[in-house]
């Protein structure tokens, strides 16, 4: 079970559940875990000079990894302890797709991502890199 979320300056821009369990009650819990980890990003961001912040929060056996873009968007991945290099590669690839998306002149900055093509790129990257 993996949940990926992109958070902009004011609201979540994109959220996807990868390797779903089909339980709605867990979906709300996973959203809560990701939203509560946003405070940890603000604290870790000033200590760690890198864009990939590694594991910033834990809840039971779930880990939250974060990646901060230069534009101020947060990429969050809730996972169960996968290989850190694979998580970093996944985040970097999704960041590249995100940059291509926001460079589209028809996309408003910091607006929710509704593109099916963006969704399919994220799913393909998760299958290829995270083996989901």
C-alpha positions in Angstrom: 0.0 0.0 0.0 1.5 3.3 -1.2 -0.1 6.7 -1.3 1.4 9.6 -3.2 0.4 13.2 -2.8 1.6 16.6 -4.2 0.8 19.5 -1.9 1.0 23.1 -3.3 1.2 26.3 -1.3 -2.4 26.2 -0.1 -3.9 22.8 -0.9 -3.3 19.3 -2.2 -2.8 19.3 -5.9 -2.7 15.6 -6.7 -3.3 12.4 -4.8 -3.1 8.8 -5.9 -3.4 5.5 -4.2 -1.0 2.9 -5.6 -1.3 -0.8 -4.8 -4.8 -0.2 -3.3 -6.3 -2.3 -0.5 -9.9 -1.2 -1.3 -10.7 0.0 2.2 -12.1 3.5 2.4 -11.5 3.8 6.2 -7.7 3.4 5.6 -7.8 6.0 2.8 -8.9 8.6 5.4 -6.2 7.5 7.8 -3.5 7.7 5.1 -4.7 11.3 4.2 -4.5 12.3 7.8 -1.0 10.8 8.2 0.2 12.7 5.1 -1.4 16.0 6.2 0.1 15.7 9.7 3.5 15.2 8.3 3.5 18.6 6.6 4.7 20.2 9.9 7.7 17.8 9.9 8.6 19.0 6.4 8.9 22.6 7.6 11.2 21.6 10.4 13.3 19.2 8.4 13.6 21.5 5.4 15.8 24.0 7.2 18.1 21.3 8.7 18.6 19.3 5.5 19.8 21.3 2.5 18.7 18.7 0.0 15.4 18.5 -1.9 14.9 14.9 -1.0 14.3 14.9 2.8 14.1 11.1 3.2 11.8 9.7 5.9 10.3 12.6 7.8 7.6 10.9 9.8 6.5 7.4 11.0 3.1 6.0 11.9 3.0 2.4 13.1 4.7 0.5 10.2 4.2 3.3 7.7 6.8 5.8 6.6 6.4 9.2 5.0 9.1 10.3 2.6 9.2 13.9 1.3 10.7 15.8 -1.6 10.6 19.6 -1.8 10.6 21.3 -5.2 12.4 24.6 -5.8 8.9 26.1 -6.5 7.7 25.2 -3.0 5.5 22.1 -3.8 5.9 19.1 -1.5 5.9 15.6 -2.9 4.9 13.1 -0.2 5.0 9.3 -0.3 3.4 7.1 2.3 5.0 3.7 2.1 5.9 0.6 4.2 9.6 0.9 4.2 10.7 0.4 0.6 14.3 0.9 -0.6 15.3 4.6 -0.1 17.1 4.8 -3.4 14.0 3.6 -5.2 11.9 6.2 -3.4 14.4 8.9 -4.3 14.4 7.9 -8.0 10.5 7.8 -8.0 10.3 11.3 -6.5 12.8 12.7 -9.0 11.0 11.2 -11.9 7.6 12.5 -10.7 9.2 15.9 -10.1 10.3 15.9 -13.7 6.8 15.0 -14.9 5.4 17.7 -12.6 7.7 20.4 -14.0 6.6 19.4 -17.6 3.0 19.7 -16.5 3.3 23.1 -14.9 5.3 24.5 -17.9 2.1 24.0 -20.0 0.9 27.5 -20.7 -2.8 26.4 -20.3 -2.2 25.2 -16.7 -2.7 27.7 -13.9 0.0 27.7 -11.2 -0.8 25.9 -8.0 -4.0 24.4 -9.3 -5.2 20.8 -8.8 -3.9 18.4 -11.4 -6.7 16.6 -13.2 -4.7 15.3 -16.2 -5.1 11.6 -17.0 -1.8 11.6 -18.7 -0.1 12.9 -15.5 -1.9 10.1 -13.6 -0.7 7.5 -16.0 2.9 8.7 -15.8 2.9 8.5 -12.0 1.4 5.0 -12.1 3.9 3.8 -14.7 6.8 5.2 -12.6 5.5 3.5 -9.5 5.2 0.2 -11.3 8.7 0.5 -12.9 10.6 1.9 -9.9 8.7 0.9 -6.8 7.5 -2.5 -8.2 3.8 -1.9 -7.5 
